[in-house]
Amino acid sequence: MEELIRTNNVVTLSFVGSLLKEAGIQHFIADENMSVLEGSINALSRRMLVDASRIDEARRLVEGAGLGDVLKQPGL
């Protein structure tokens, strides 16, 4: 799996998750339960991961929705 986005914004995560689900792209949100350890101060970002074979398609969907600025840049 490859990282698509990394954010603390739960609305963005939900929206991108909906886009991916509608397109039939399975995804996983890593670090979602870390808020228990951090005390809910949003210091740790959540990462949305998608299958490596569909990462390009997922990136195009997110960019098409006007959220290209939240995408993880390749190679970083």
C-alpha positions in Angstrom: 0.0 0.0 0.0 1.1 3.6 -0.7 0.3 6.8 1.1 -2.1 9.0 -0.7 -2.7 11.7 1.8 -1.6 12.7 5.3 -3.8 15.1 7.3 -5.4 15.8 10.6 -8.6 17.0 8.9 -11.2 14.4 9.4 -13.6 16.0 6.9 -10.9 15.7 4.2 -10.3 12.1 5.1 -14.0 11.3 5.0 -14.5 13.1 1.6 -11.5 11.4 0.0 -12.6 8.1 1.4 -16.0 8.6 -0.2 -14.4 9.4 -3.5 -12.3 6.3 -3.4 -15.2 4.1 -2.2 -17.4 5.3 -5.1 -14.6 4.4 -7.5 -14.2 1.0 -6.0 -10.7 1.8 -4.7 -10.1 0.1 -1.3 -8.3 2.3 1.2 -7.1 2.1 4.8 -6.6 5.0 7.3 -3.5 4.4 9.3 -2.9 6.1 12.7 -6.6 6.7 13.1 -6.6 5.6 16.7 -3.4 7.4 17.7 -5.6 10.3 19.2 -6.1 8.0 22.2 -2.3 8.2 22.9 -1.8 11.8 22.0 -4.7 13.1 24.0 -6.8 14.3 21.0 -4.7 17.3 20.3 -4.3 16.4 16.6 -0.5 16.3 16.8 -0.3 13.1 14.8 -1.6 13.1 11.2 -3.6 10.2 9.9 -2.5 8.6 6.6 -4.7 7.3 3.9 -3.2 4.3 2.1 -4.3 2.8 -1.2 -3.1 -0.2 -3.1 0.0 0.6 -5.1 -1.6 -0.6 -8.3 -4.3 2.0 -8.0 -2.4 5.0 -6.6 -2.3 6.9 -9.8 -6.0 6.5 -10.3 -6.6 7.6 -6.7 -4.4 10.7 -7.2 -6.3 11.7 -10.3 -9.6 11.4 -8.4 -8.4 13.6 -5.6 -6.9 16.1 -8.0 -10.2 16.1 -10.0 -12.1 17.0 -6.8 -9.9 20.1 -6.3 -7.9 18.6 -3.4 -4.6 18.2 -5.2 -2.9 20.3 -2.4 -3.5 17.5 0.2 -1.8 14.8 -1.9 1.4 13.3 -0.7 4.1 14.3 -3.2 5.7 11.3 -4.8 9.2 10.6 -3.5 8.7 12.4 -0.2 
